[in-house]
Amino acid sequence: MSTEGEVAAKEAHELHRALGPWQLIALGIGAIIGAGIFVITGHAAATYAGPGVVVSFMIAGLGCFFAGLCYAEFACMIPVAGSAYTYTYATMGRFLAWFIGWNLVLEYLAAASTVAVGWAGYFVQLLSQLGITIPRAVSSAPLAMTSLTDISFTGSILNLPAMLVVGLATTMLVIGIKASAQFNSVMVIIKLVIVVLVIGFGLPLIMGDNLEPFIPPNTGTWGEFGWSGVFRATGVIFFAYIGFDAVSVAAQEARNPQRDMPIGILGSLLICTLLYILMSLTMTGLAPYTSLNVAYPVFVAINNAGPQLAWLGFLVNVGAVVGLASVVLVLLLGQSRVFYAMSRDGLIPPLYCQIHPTFRTPWIGTIVTGMFAGLLAGLVPLSILGELVSIGTLLAFTIVCAGILVLRIARPDYHRPFRTPAVWIVAPLGMAMCIFMMAFLPLDTWLRLVVWTLIGLVIYFTYGQHHAKPPRFVLSKQPAE
């Protein structure tokens, strides 16, 4: 077993440290501003909360802020790839680390696929505006699923545009993290401009009738509107906040992680929470919430505003196509780095931590991740993917908050470049809010999590526990500073 300094020295030649604070903030915004605004907001408003989805974003943002503070402390103490998986391995042992790592796999795979499906919706709409029609048979999922036992076929073949964007993002990530970060930064600027334009020009035009009632009455079914719907929507749209988690995954590629990781995590989270609240209010104010359950809800909202915003419709589709592509890029980055960390620790085969001799990226894990994400994006509908992401994310955040408390007891004197303020209030509140949001997710989402976990346990007991290495970080060996 090695101390933090020894491990860092051994791994210095592996992943390239090329990211500064602004690139990390851009990385976070690149993941956060995307499906949450451009896709999931419409689904959550139309299905669960109505205009009350604004309240859902506030609640989810607060829960994320608590978790983000805990992430920032961990990312400074353990500045290597792997995010919540690595933190758990260092504080709570191998089995729980496997459990959270396996659920991070679910989180990032399903998230990248979800965003790719949303990207495809806007891409098809953009081409339609240019006079190019893509048949539905090759631009939507062939499967429809309302429960684990209710699976039907839509008549489509594959969602080829969704698979295409996953393939392009995978190629970018194999080429290199610096090129990917630079490409991502350009895309982030473009989509932020579009988001600000929609808010700036759309907010003054919202119609009060569309916001009444702000929280529609419950239909008689738990989770469909009313306050139960607002809380269920909170769990669903929590998916939109996983970008700061992706920032922590890139810790080993940050130039000065002790200083830059808190800036990247908390900076991107605060900026995006404000934009989410304003954007969700604008969308539900411009169009009836019942019309937003489509893969391109921002375009529907702008289009419903009439000729005053007609000029913005094309730009929205361009911004969504560019912006969602950057989200796919960051999420696939996160997944490949989790695979890298788990493989490095012996829990999955060693080929996933092999570094390309030229590009210095974990290229095999990146390609495998891209293949699976592409298949999910091509076959599975948006609603199922989004809920899978939320439950995996919330579970990871809960364990990170718990891990901070464990470490404060086990190693109170360990040097912490960033300390979570009021940790005995913030961390329990973060755990409570995440568990609260998980409780409101549909039962089928929980059942899918159980099935996924059982698959993971089989892999762990047949391979992982026999090949696992000791933790690469032994925090107790570093003296307090």
C-alpha positions, 0 to 999 in steps of 0.5 A, a space after each residue: 500500500 502506498 501513501 498519497 504522495 507515492 501513488 501520485 508520483 507513480 501515476 504522474 506519467 500516466 494521465 496528462 495533467 492539462 486542465 486549469 480552473 477555467 477548463 474545469 468550470 467549463 468541463 462542469 458546465 459542459 456536463 450540467 448545461 445540456 440534457 437538464 435544460 434541453 431535454 429533461 425539463 420538458 419531460 419532468 414538467 409534462 409528466 410530473 410537476 407542471 410549472 412547479 418544476 421550477 421548485 424541483 430545480 431549486 430543491 435539487 440544486 440545494 441537495 447538489 450544493 451540499 453534495 458538491 461541498 463534500 465532493 470538493 473536500 474529497 477531490 482535494 484530498 484524493 486528486 486522482 481519477 475515479 470520483 466517488 469510487 476512489 473516495 469510497 475505496 480510500 475510506 470505506 473499503 473494497 466492497 462498498 467501493 465496488 458497489 458505488 463504482 458499479 453504480 457510477 458505471 450505470 450513471 455515466 452510461 445511461 447519462 451519455 445515452 440519454 443526452 445522445 437521444 436528446 441530441 438526436 431529437 434536436 438534430 433531426 429538428 434542425 435538419 427538418 428546418 433545413 429541408 432535410 427529413 430523417 425517417 422516424 424509423 432510423 431516428 427513434 428507439 425501437 423499444 418502448 418500456 413502461 415497466 420491467 414486464 411491459 416491453 413493446 416495439 415501436 416499429 423503428 429500427 435504430 436511433 442512428 443520430 444518437 449513435 453517431 454523436 456517441 461515436 464522435 465523442 468517443 473518438 475525441 476522447 481517445 485522441 486526448 483530454 487536452 483536445 477534448 477540453 478545448 473542443 468542449 470549451 468552445 461548445 460550452 461558450 456557444 450553448 451558454 450564449 443560446 441559453 442566455 438568449 432564450 432567458 433574456 428574450 423569452 422571460 419577458 414574454 411568458 404568459 401567466 396563464 401557462 403558469 396557472 396553476 403553478 403546481 397542478 392538482 394531483 391526478 389521484 396517482 402518487 407522483 403525478 402532479 401535486 406536491 408528490 409530483 414536484 418531489 418526484 420531478 426533483 429526483 428525475 431532474 437531479 440527473 441534470 446536475 451530474 456535471 460537477 461529479 464529472 469534474 471530480 472524475 478528471 482530478 488526475 488531469 488537473 494541473 493543481 487539483 488542490 486549488 482548482 477542484 473546488 473552483 471547478 465543482 462549486 463554480 460550475 454548480 452555482 452558475 448552472 443552478 441559476 440558469 436552470 431555474 430561470 430556463 425552466 420558468 421561461 419554458 413553462 411560461 412560454 408554452 403549456 407544460 403539457 406540450 413539452 414532453 418531447 425530445 426538443 422542448 426548448 424549441 417547442 416553447 420558443 415556437 409557441 411564443 409566436 413570431 416575436 421569437 421565431 428568429 431564435 428557434 433555429 439558434 436554439 436547435 443549433 445551440 442544443 445540437 452543439 451543447 448536448 454534444 459537449 455533454 456526451 463528451 464529458 459523460 463518456 470522459 467520466 465513465 472511462 475514468 471510472 473504468 480506469 480507476 476500477 481496473 487499476 485497482 484490479 476489480 475489472 480486467 487490466 485492459 481498461 487501465 491501459 494508456 495509449 502510448 501516443 495520446 496518453 488516454 485510457 483508450 480501450 476503456 473509452 472505446 468499450 464505454 462508447 460502444 455500450 453507450 451507443 447501443 443504449 442510445 440507439 435502442 432505449 427510450 429517453 424516459 427510461 434512461 433518465 430515471 436510471 441516471 438519477 437513481 445511480 447519481 443520488 446513490 453515489 452522492 449519498 455515499 460521498 456525503 457519508 464518506 466525508 463524515 467517516 473520514 472526519 472521525 477516522 482521520 480528523 488530523 489529515 490535511 484538507 486543502 478544502 474543508 466542507 464548512 459545517 460538515 456535521 450539518 452539510 453532509 447529513 443534509 446532503 444524505 437526507 436530501 438525496 435519499 428523499 429524492 430517491 424515495 420519490 422515484 418510480 418503483 420500476 426505477 428501483 427494480 432496475 437498480 436492483 437488477 443492475 446491482 445483482 449483475 454487479 455482485 456476480 462480477 465482483 464475487 467471480 472476478 473482482 474480489 479475487 483480483 483486487 489490490 490494496 487501496 492505493 491511498 492509505 490516508 492514515 500514513 500522511 501526517 497532518 499539515 
